[in-house]
């Protein structure tokens, strides 16, 4: 019975892994195909890097990638800087309405983008930010900032209170405790939160499509969505897959670079 149970576990694991990996594998196979080969159902394809060469030789792709990097990086940095004081107050201090504020922050981060689209469009237009990269930074902060505060508050809350008492006895002020004691302790949580925000902003499509019009402010997800235009490429499907796979390289590299910090941040507080 134990052997049968173990076999079923392996079957379930293989099925879950196949369901997760196969779409990525099929995108890779399709990215190597051109012309009539795109309609083939074969699971293997002869590597043909013409699609990748066409993408990488297009200066428009590099400009759009730079716009995505600037937008996502700016939102990430601003959200973390603004979220740290608020998260500290929610995680280390007790006041009336504490739970209500946390619930409100969680609700704001869970709102669908389409619910705020018309209001943000009016606000961005009146501020003179329409068709500029700053409009994406402004709009993405509406979701990134509440999410960062809510997530970082949990990391601050898990820090033992004895550290604050000992620091206070030594004459350590609030700001110094935050910088010298708390921030080094929650550094894995900051990295994990920053990476989640970066990935959400890197893949953001609706705001980028709505608030930017010219090519100079276009981001990578919108650029990939417009590849199907016949004026840019003759055969779009292989090109789309190639561009999509190239677009996931920066987030994957960040995950590989900070994987130990991410694992420590996501499991912080799970074991006492």
ZIPEKA-V934398 format. One record per residue. RES is the residue in three letters. D_FIRST is the distance of its C-alpha to the first C-alpha in Angstrom with 2 decimals. Layout:
RES/D_FIRST  RES/D_FIRST
This chain:
UNK/0.00  UNK/3.78  UNK/5.42  UNK/5.10  UNK/6.13  UNK/8.56  UNK/9.81  UNK/10.68  UNK/12.43  UNK/14.39  UNK/15.33  UNK/16.56  UNK/18.41  UNK/19.98  UNK/21.10  UNK/22.66  UNK/24.30  UNK/25.65  UNK/27.07  UNK/28.80  UNK/30.10  UNK/31.08  UNK/34.13  UNK/35.44  UNK/34.95  UNK/36.74  UNK/39.54  UNK/39.92  UNK/40.12  UNK/42.62  UNK/44.73  UNK/45.49  UNK/46.78  UNK/50.23  UNK/52.04  UNK/50.38  UNK/47.33  UNK/46.28  UNK/45.39  UNK/43.15  UNK/39.43  UNK/38.61  UNK/35.96  UNK/38.18  UNK/41.78  UNK/44.49  UNK/45.33  UNK/48.64  UNK/49.80  UNK/52.80  UNK/51.19  UNK/50.59  UNK/54.10  UNK/55.55  UNK/53.85  UNK/54.66  UNK/58.25  UNK/58.81  UNK/60.52  UNK/59.56  UNK/55.88  UNK/56.70  UNK/58.93  UNK/56.30  UNK/53.70  UNK/56.25  UNK/56.82  UNK/53.11  UNK/52.94  UNK/56.05  UNK/54.96  UNK/51.41  UNK/52.66  UNK/55.48  UNK/53.31  UNK/50.80  UNK/53.58  UNK/55.52  UNK/52.53  UNK/51.37  UNK/54.93  UNK/55.57  UNK/52.15  UNK/52.24  UNK/55.02  UNK/53.57  UNK/50.05  UNK/51.58  UNK/53.42  UNK/50.41  UNK/48.12  UNK/50.54  UNK/53.06  UNK/53.04  UNK/55.34  UNK/55.67  UNK/53.70  UNK/51.20  UNK/48.17  UNK/50.22  UNK/51.09  UNK/47.46  UNK/46.46  UNK/49.42  UNK/48.50  UNK/44.95  UNK/46.41  UNK/48.90  UNK/46.27  UNK/44.28  UNK/47.31  UNK/47.23  UNK/49.79  UNK/51.50  UNK/52.46  UNK/54.67  UNK/55.87  UNK/59.20  UNK/60.15  UNK/59.32  UNK/61.25  UNK/64.32  UNK/64.07  UNK/63.57  UNK/66.48  UNK/68.81  UNK/67.90  UNK/68.80  UNK/65.38  UNK/64.65  UNK/63.94  UNK/63.49  UNK/60.49  UNK/61.22  UNK/60.28  UNK/56.64  UNK/56.58  UNK/58.16  UNK/55.79  UNK/52.55  UNK/53.54  UNK/53.28  UNK/49.50  UNK/48.95  UNK/50.97  UNK/49.26  UNK/45.83  UNK/46.90  UNK/48.43  UNK/45.44  UNK/42.97  UNK/45.23  UNK/46.03  UNK/42.48  UNK/42.88  UNK/46.23  UNK/44.84  UNK/42.25  UNK/45.03  UNK/45.84  UNK/49.10  UNK/50.20  UNK/51.02  UNK/53.49  UNK/55.08  UNK/55.55  UNK/56.99  UNK/59.34  UNK/60.66  UNK/61.47  UNK/63.42  UNK/60.98  UNK/61.69  UNK/59.35  UNK/59.78  UNK/59.42  UNK/56.22  UNK/54.79  UNK/55.73  UNK/55.29  UNK/52.31  UNK/50.26  UNK/50.31  UNK/49.00  UNK/46.14  UNK/45.07  UNK/45.76  UNK/42.10  UNK/42.13  UNK/45.42  UNK/44.05  UNK/40.96  UNK/43.20  UNK/45.75  UNK/43.28  UNK/41.87  UNK/45.47  UNK/46.46  UNK/43.66  UNK/44.51  UNK/48.20  UNK/47.68  UNK/45.89  UNK/48.18  UNK/49.76  UNK/51.38  UNK/53.87  UNK/54.68  UNK/55.46  UNK/57.54  UNK/59.52  UNK/60.44  UNK/62.55  UNK/64.09  UNK/62.44  UNK/63.35  UNK/61.05  UNK/58.12  UNK/54.67  UNK/51.98  UNK/49.77  UNK/52.91  UNK/54.07  UNK/50.85  UNK/51.20  UNK/54.75  UNK/53.98  UNK/53.85  UNK/57.62  UNK/59.24  UNK/62.00  UNK/59.70  UNK/57.45  UNK/57.65  UNK/53.92  UNK/52.05  UNK/48.34  UNK/47.69  UNK/50.00  UNK/48.13  UNK/44.81  UNK/46.59  UNK/48.25  UNK/45.05  UNK/43.19  UNK/46.19  UNK/46.29  UNK/42.85  UNK/43.89  UNK/45.67  UNK/42.82  UNK/40.32  UNK/42.75  UNK/43.18  UNK/39.45  UNK/39.17  UNK/42.29  UNK/41.28  UNK/37.49  UNK/37.47  UNK/39.86  UNK/37.93  UNK/34.62  UNK/36.54  UNK/38.35  UNK/35.44  UNK/33.55  UNK/36.74  UNK/36.51  UNK/32.70  UNK/32.70  UNK/35.53
